[in-house]
């Protein structure tokens, strides 16, 4: 079977250069907290990786906190800020289309006394900065808006939201798991106080991530132990994974130009689908302000998961699922107010650095045969 992988937003393969760095780091057994020669070697690897991540984000290495992944980074940002600023207020603003590692944390914080506003998005999945501004009260302590949506690829106006947050002196967090390595994510340009990274979205392994923390930002640790990671995230550092994330971020800096080629392939896929299916296929998400690798389309009158089940050689994600005989659609598409008959037929194709035009041609051909 000729298998084709078009699910890079779910997870990426580990880059060969990243694998090499991991193998080298496995030779380091000294505890980074130790002051002897073995510990110093480990410290140097961690510091080098911290600089690599910081270079990609345009910040100081001291502002990078290593975590176990995007979910922990999001939890640390939201819970940590709420705990640190609880005496100032209890109001949090987010959107209806955030990742579950944001939405479920907000639901948890509501049980701890938080009041959360879930702002609507338009039919393209984009939030209005003016709407965010209108929801701010004297009790608002945190705004959390993802940089780019994982399902439809829509990029949010984070810079404009950052300007509002700075003017109103409110902490701003962005979940940038899907955008880091695909589009520019310079923290000063976006004016964010916190930014979350997930390693396995940019060709590093699963189980490693980072949180950017601006110096002025208030944050309480959610884990308690020794003083690792500036006292914010205790626990002996995972040297192998940290080295991997650092290398992946270094590669992302000089691979950013590849995104133009990926964007061309994504556009090629959309054009070929239009030729093959005409008005039986529609695009979900913003037509311009979107990730270069992401195409979410709906096949009208069909169910996305059934289409993919009929083509096991293609790895992609459906926007609907069948649970115990009942079909549900993606909460993101529901929040975008996509017609249920259209949302049921949605499939997300997310391309990567190894995707070829021949693969795209094969996918379109198989879709024609299946549908």
C-alpha positions in Angstrom: 0.0 0.0 0.0 1.3 3.4 -1.0 0.7 5.4 2.2 0.5 9.2 2.2 0.7 11.3 5.4 -1.2 14.5 5.4 -1.8 15.0 9.1 1.2 17.2 10.1 -1.0 19.3 12.3 -1.6 16.3 14.5 2.1 15.4 14.7 5.2 15.6 12.6 7.9 13.0 12.0 11.1 13.6 14.0 13.7 15.4 11.7 16.9 13.4 11.0 19.1 16.2 12.4 16.9 16.2 15.6 17.4 12.4 16.0 21.2 12.8 15.8 21.1 15.5 18.6 19.0 13.1 20.7 21.4 10.2 20.3 24.3 12.5 21.3 22.4 13.8 24.3 21.8 10.2 25.5 25.4 10.0 26.4 25.0 12.7 29.0 24.1 11.2 32.3 25.0 13.9 34.7 22.3 15.8 36.6 22.1 19.3 35.3 21.8 20.6 38.9 25.2 19.1 39.8 28.2 21.4 39.8 30.8 18.7 38.8 32.0 18.1 35.2 29.2 15.6 34.4 26.5 18.1 35.5 28.1 21.0 33.7 28.0 19.1 30.4 24.2 18.6 30.8 23.8 22.3 31.8 25.6 23.4 28.6 23.2 21.3 26.4 20.2 22.8 28.1 21.4 26.3 27.9 22.2 25.8 24.2 18.7 24.6 23.5 17.2 27.4 25.5 19.1 29.9 23.2 17.9 28.1 20.1 14.3 28.3 21.2 14.7 32.0 22.2 16.3 32.8 18.8 13.2 31.5 17.0 10.9 33.6 19.3 13.1 36.7 19.4 13.4 36.7 23.2 16.0 36.2 26.0 17.0 32.5 26.8 16.0 33.2 30.4 12.4 33.7 29.3 12.1 30.1 28.1 10.7 27.5 30.4 10.8 23.9 29.2 7.7 21.7 29.8 6.4 18.3 28.7 4.5 19.7 25.8 1.8 22.1 24.7 -0.8 20.9 27.1 1.4 21.5 30.1 2.5 24.9 28.8 -1.2 25.9 28.4 -2.0 24.6 31.9 1.0 26.4 33.4 0.1 29.7 31.7 -3.6 29.8 32.6 -3.6 28.2 36.1 -0.3 30.0 37.0 -1.6 33.4 36.0 -5.0 32.9 37.7 -3.2 31.9 40.9 -0.7 34.8 40.7 -3.3 37.5 39.9 -6.3 36.1 41.9 -6.3 39.1 44.3 -6.6 41.5 41.3 -9.5 39.8 39.6 -11.1 36.6 38.4 -12.1 37.2 34.8 -10.6 35.4 31.8 -11.3 35.9 28.2 -10.8 33.2 25.5 -12.5 32.1 22.3 -14.9 29.3 21.5 -12.5 27.5 19.2 -9.5 27.0 21.4 -7.7 23.7 21.9 -9.1 21.4 24.6 -6.0 22.1 26.7 -7.3 25.7 26.9 -11.0 25.2 27.1 -10.9 22.4 29.6 -8.5 24.4 31.8 -10.9 27.3 31.7 -13.7 24.9 32.7 -11.6 23.8 35.6 -10.8 27.3 36.7 -14.5 28.1 36.7 -14.8 25.6 39.5 -12.1 27.5 41.4 -13.9 30.9 41.2 -13.0 32.1 37.7 -15.4 33.8 35.4 -14.7 33.0 31.8 -16.0 34.7 28.7 -15.9 32.5 25.5 -15.8 35.0 22.6 -17.5 34.0 19.3 -15.6 33.8 16.0 -16.9 34.7 12.5 -17.7 32.2 9.8 -14.0 32.0 8.9 -13.0 31.1 12.4 -11.5 34.5 13.2 -12.0 36.5 16.4 -12.6 40.3 16.4 -10.1 42.3 18.5 -13.0 44.8 19.1 -15.1 42.0 20.5 -12.3 41.1 22.9 -12.0 44.7 23.9 -15.7 45.0 24.7 -15.6 42.0 27.0 -12.8 43.5 29.2 -13.9 44.5 32.7 -12.0 45.8 35.8 -11.8 42.1 36.9 -10.1 40.8 33.7 -6.7 39.4 34.5 -6.0 37.2 31.4 -6.7 36.9 27.7 -5.9 33.7 25.9 -6.3 33.4 22.2 -4.6 30.8 20.0 -2.3 32.1 17.3 -3.6 29.7 14.6 -6.4 27.2 14.7 -5.3 23.5 14.5 -8.4 22.4 12.5 -9.0 25.1 9.9 -5.7 26.9 10.0 -7.2 30.4 10.5 -4.6 32.9 12.0 -5.8 35.2 14.7 -5.0 38.9 14.9 -2.8 38.4 17.9 -0.8 41.7 17.4 -4.0 43.8 17.5 -5.2 41.9 20.6 -1.8 42.4 22.1 -2.0 46.1 21.6 -5.4 46.1 23.4 -4.1 44.0 26.3 -1.0 46.2 26.8 -3.1 49.3 26.7 -5.5 47.8 29.3 -2.6 46.3 31.3 -4.0 42.8 31.0 -1.8 39.6 30.6 -2.0 38.0 27.1 -1.3 34.3 26.4 -1.3 32.7 23.0 -1.2 29.0 22.2 1.2 28.9 19.3 1.5 25.1 19.0 0.4 25.1 15.4 2.1 28.3 14.3 5.7 28.0 15.6 7.9 26.9 12.7 5.2 27.7 10.1 4.8 31.4 10.3 6.7 34.1 12.2 6.2 34.0 16.0 8.3 36.8 17.4 6.9 37.6 20.8 7.6 41.3 20.7 5.8 41.7 17.4 2.8 39.9 18.8 3.0 41.7 22.1 2.3 38.6 24.1 3.3 37.8 27.7 3.1 34.0 27.4 3.5 31.7 24.3 3.1 27.9 24.3 5.1 25.6 22.1 4.6 21.9 21.4 7.7 20.1 20.1 5.9 17.4 18.1 4.3 20.0 15.9 7.7 21.2 14.5 9.6 18.0 13.9 10.7 17.3 17.4 9.5 14.3 19.4 6.4 14.1 21.5 6.7 14.9 25.2 8.6 18.2 25.0 7.4 21.8 24.9 8.1 25.2 26.2 6.5 28.3 27.6 7.7 31.8 26.9 7.3 34.0 30.0 7.8 37.8 29.7 9.9 39.2 32.5 7.2 41.4 33.9 4.5 38.7 33.8 3.2 37.2 37.0 3.1 33.4 37.2 2.8 30.9 40.0 4.1 27.4 39.6 1.5 24.6 39.4 4.1 21.9 40.3 6.1 22.1 43.5 9.5 20.8 44.1 13.1 22.1 43.6 14.0 25.3 41.8 14.4 24.1 38.3 13.5 26.3 35.3 13.8 29.5 37.3 11.5 28.0 40.0 8.6 27.8 37.6 8.7 24.2 36.5 10.4 21.9 39.0 11.8 18.4 38.1 15.1 17.2 36.7 15.3 18.4 33.1 14.8 15.9 30.3 18.1 16.6 28.5 17.4 14.4 25.5 14.0 16.0 24.7 15.2 19.5 25.4 18.1 19.1 23.1 15.7 17.9 20.4 13.4 20.9 20.8 16.3 23.2 20.6 17.5 21.7 17.3 14.0 21.7 15.9 13.7 25.4 16.6 17.1 26.1 15.0 16.0 24.2 11.9 12.7 26.0 11.8 14.6 29.3 11.6 16.3 28.4 8.3 13.4 26.3 7.0 10.8 29.1 7.2 11.3 29.7 3.4 10.1 26.2 2.7 6.6 27.3 3.8 6.2 29.2 0.5 6.6 25.8 -1.3 4.2 24.2 1.1 1.7 27.0 0.6 1.9 26.4 -3.1 1.2 22.7 -2.7 -1.7 23.5 -0.4 -3.2 25.8 -2.9 -2.6 23.2 -5.6 -4.5 20.7 -3.6 -7.5 23.1 -3.3 -7.4 23.9 -7.0 -7.4 20.2 -8.0 -10.3 19.5 -5.6 -12.3 22.3 -7.1 -11.6 20.9 -10.6 -12.6 17.4 -9.5 -15.6 18.2 -7.4 -16.8 21.6 -8.4 -19.5 23.0 -6.0 -19.6 19.6 -4.1 -16.5 20.7 -2.2 -16.2 23.9 0.0 -13.3 25.3 2.0 -13.6 26.0 5.7 -11.5 28.7 7.4 -10.1 32.0 6.2 -9.0 32.0 2.6 -6.0 34.3 3.2 -5.2 34.5 6.9 -4.4 30.8 7.4 -1.5 28.5 7.9 0.4 27.7 4.7 0.1 24.0 5.2 -3.6 23.6 6.3 -6.6 23.0 4.1 -9.9 22.1 5.7 -12.6 21.2 3.1 -16.1 19.7 3.2 -17.5 17.3 0.7 -21.2 18.3 0.6 -23.6 15.5 1.4 -20.9 13.1 2.6 -19.4 12.2 6.0 -15.7 13.0 6.3 -14.9 10.0 8.5 -16.6 7.6 6.1 -14.5 9.0 3.2 -11.3 8.5 5.1 -12.3 5.0 6.3 -12.7 4.1 2.7 -9.1 5.3 2.0 -6.9 3.8 4.7 -3.8 4.7 2.8 -4.3 8.4 3.5 -3.5 9.8 6.9 -5.7 12.9 7.5 -8.3 14.1 10.0 -12.0 14.2 9.8 -14.1 17.0 11.2 -16.9 14.6 12.3 -16.9 11.4 14.2 -19.3 8.5 14.9 -19.9 7.6 18.5 -22.2 4.7 19.4 -24.2 5.3 16.2 -24.6 9.0 16.5 -22.5 11.4 14.4 -21.0 14.6 15.9 -19.2 17.5 14.2 -16.2 19.4 15.3 -16.9 22.0 18.0 -14.7 24.4 16.0 -16.9 24.1 12.8 -20.0 24.4 15.0 -18.6 27.6 16.6 -18.0 28.9 13.0 -21.7 28.3 12.4 -20.9 26.0 9.4 -24.1 24.3 8.2 -24.2 20.8 9.8 -24.6 19.1 6.4 -21.4 20.7 5.3 -19.6 20.3 8.6 -20.3 16.5 8.5 -18.2 16.2 5.3 -15.2 18.0 6.5 -11.6 16.7 6.2 -8.4 18.5 7.3 -5.4 18.0 5.1 -2.2 19.3 6.7 1.0 19.2 4.6 4.6 19.0 5.7 8.1 19.4 4.4 8.1 15.9 2.9 4.8 16.3 1.0 5.1 16.1 -2.8 2.9 17.0 -5.8 2.7 13.4 -6.8 1.2 12.6 -3.4 -1.4 15.4 -3.9 -2.3 14.0 -7.3 -2.7 10.5 -5.9 -4.9 11.8 -3.0 -7.2 13.7 -5.4 -7.5 10.6 -7.7 -8.3 8.3 -4.7 -10.9 10.8 -3.5 -12.6 10.8 -6.9 -12.7 7.1 -6.9 -14.1 6.9 -3.3 -16.7 9.7 -3.7 
